[in-house]
Amino acid sequence: MPKIPKLSAETLNLLGLKEKDLKVYTALLKLGTAPLRRIAEEASLNRGTAYDALKRLLDVGLISYVN
């Protein structure tokens, strides 16, 4: 499992992100391209929360969508 980056609440706030967004981002780093269900499972979040986190990560340009 990749080492989880340590970001302060202030840093996340400046980026417009939440702690759960970091969990999803870390899960994506480990999994690469994956369906929502797998990302949510890896991040230990429900699918709705994972979906919201993915939207925020897309909005700030940290991830992209693959068809």
PyMOL commands that set and color helices and strands:
alter all, ss='L'
color gray80, all
select helices_A, chain A and resi 9-15+19-31+36-43+47-59
alter helices_A, ss='H'
color red, helices_A
deselect
rebuild
show_as cartoon
